Every structure is written in structure tokens, then in C-alpha cells.
Amino acid sequence: MQENVFNESNIFIENRAKTRITGVIDVDNFDDFNISVKTDKGYIIIGGEELKINKLDVESGELHIEGKFNSLIYNENVKNEGSIFNRIFK
């Protein structure tokens, strides 16, 4: 399977309550407090409270998240545990 490669990775945050990320390749891990996102520019780890994914479209590379955002960290050394879909459908 070929990975999507996007030219741009952008993050739009609205009032610390909604965000849209482009250039998304996969979501590696998520729960109510942390979401680990693989983008074409590396990994982004989002920390917060009551986080939920509203939309994930890996074809277009777009991710929409709601919740209270407390932190956003770029990291290139996140352990890849496989795609979220691979873990769900084991």
C-alpha cells in the first residue's frame, strides 16, 4: 500500500476547542487526553481534555478534532504501533 504524500501540513486552531490539521497520513494513537498524528512533516502529539476525532480523511489528508487543547508537540521519534485501523481490525 502506498502512503499519501502531501505538499503542505497546516494546523488551524479555533478558540482552543476545534482544530483542523492537513497533511495527515495516519492517526497512531488516541484517547480523551492525547492524539498522536503522523503527518508528512513528522508526528504531532496533541494533549488536552475530552478530545474526540470528528473527521479523519487520509485520502485528502485532513483531520478534525474537538475538545480542550492544552498542548501541541512536534516529534519525529514516536514509536509507530501501526495504523489505528490495523489495531481495531486485528
N, C-alpha and C positions, 0 to 999 in steps of 0.2 A: 504494500500500500504506500502510495506516495504522499508525503506530507505537503500541506499547503504552505507556500512561502509568500508572504505579503511584503509590500514595499514600505508600509507605514504601520507603526504601532502608536496609538494615541490613547490617552485616558481623559475622560471627561467626568468630573465630579460635580454634582449639583447638591448644594446645601448639606454636605456630609451624609446624605441619605440615599442618593442614587448615583450610580456610575455606569458608564459605558466604556468598554475597552475594545479597541480594534487591533487587528494583527494577531488575534488569538489562534493558537494551534490546538490547544487542549487544556482541560482543567484536570490537574493531577489529584488534588485533594480538596475537600471542602467540608465544613460543618458550620454551626451557627457563629463561630468565632474566628475562623481562618479559611481563606480560599487561596490555593496555590494555582497560579495560571501560567501556562507555558505560552510565550509569545515568540514572534520572530526575532525579538531583541533580547531574549533571555526570560527568566522567570520573574513573576511579580507575586508577592505574598501580601494579601490584604487581610488586615486584622480589624476586628470590630465586634459588634454585638447584633444578634438577630439577623445575621447575613443570610440572604437567600438569592439563588440564581433565578432570574426571571426568564432569561433567554440565553441560549448558547447555540450559535450557528457557526460551526467550524468551516463550512463551505465559504461563507463570507468573512469569517474571522472576527465575528462580533459577539460580545458578551455583555449582558445587562445584569446588574446586581443591585439589590436594595438592602438597607439596614443602616446601622450607625457605624460609620467608618472612623477608626481610631489610628490606623497606620497603613502605610503603603511602602513596601520594601522591594527594591530590585535585587535579585540574587541570581547568579549564574551557576551556583553549586547546589541545587536542590536535587535530592535523590528522586529519581523517576520510578514510581511504583506502577507504571503502566497507565493507560488511559482509564478514565472513570467508567467508560462503557465496558472495557475489559474486566474491571473489577466487579461490576454489577452483574455481568452475564457469565461469570465463571462457572 
